Amino acid sequence: MRGWRDIEPSKVHRLFYPQVPVVVTVEFGGQIGGMPAIWCTPLSFDPPLIGVAVAPDHQTFKMLMGVRAFGINWLEYGYVKELAQLGETSAKGLTNKLTSVGLKTFKGKKTMQPLIEQASANLECRLNQNYRVGTHELVVGEVLSASARSSFDKYWDFTRYNPILYAGTTENKRKAWIFLSTRGKKTKIPYAHVD
């Protein structure tokens, strides 16, 4: 068809961008971990289930499987650098990966899992099930508790809430995260390492 072009199958996920990333948080064995996750979605009304795709080689995923509970947190655009740094920092050898990038935590009331103080919203989830789906593990969590700041009342008020929008990465020799805001800002943050 005229005006259409083929998309490489390995890049089809980019048709879904921009996405609002979440931060998966977990505490296991005296260690607090966390990682950005781009692919997160509601799965069921009753029981309330969410799904998040996580690469199984991450330390945060291994911790989550150990404790079988986790938090989901949404950050505003003002925390874009912390989000990128969180994605570039390994939990291995750290007591608290979240504080190492400047984020504060508190324990959730239902799961006792860490949640991010600066978050605009968070969920406490109990692991319901997980499935291997290609390169990722689909972690299904049952939502036990949810809370949000006043910029959410049945729906987000985007005049007050300015979420981080993940738009992908650059493909050149020096990779970088690309983030957008609902206010028209664009930020590129170079990867800490070159793949």
C-alpha angles and dihedrals in degrees: 000000000000114000093015125109133190119257119217107247092231089059099046091106088070090068085071094055141142093059130174105241122217130206115235110211130192142163122208132158093359092306126112117210136176140173139183114253121193099187110065127138144162112258107178141014097208112057093019104240131175129189127213126182112224130177104241095220092069118105089226090059091050090050091048091053089050097053097027093216135083147168129243117207134184119209129199123239091263087073097053093116092050090050092052092045089050089055091051097046123084119221090217110115095006124113092203117014092183096057089045088068096041101266121131123217141202130187119260116238097229104040102016086228118142120266126188116254093207093052122118090216139358142189132208111215138185115211107256099175142320135216134194108238110178111291094355141056115234104221112200114201129190108223110233097170137009132187136173140181121257092271084080120068108153086317136027116270100218092193085071103022117068107181127194110256114203111213100178134259135295115258100213128105092279106052120213137181113244118212130179132191131214086243094064099262122140124198129186116196116189117232113255088231135028114241 
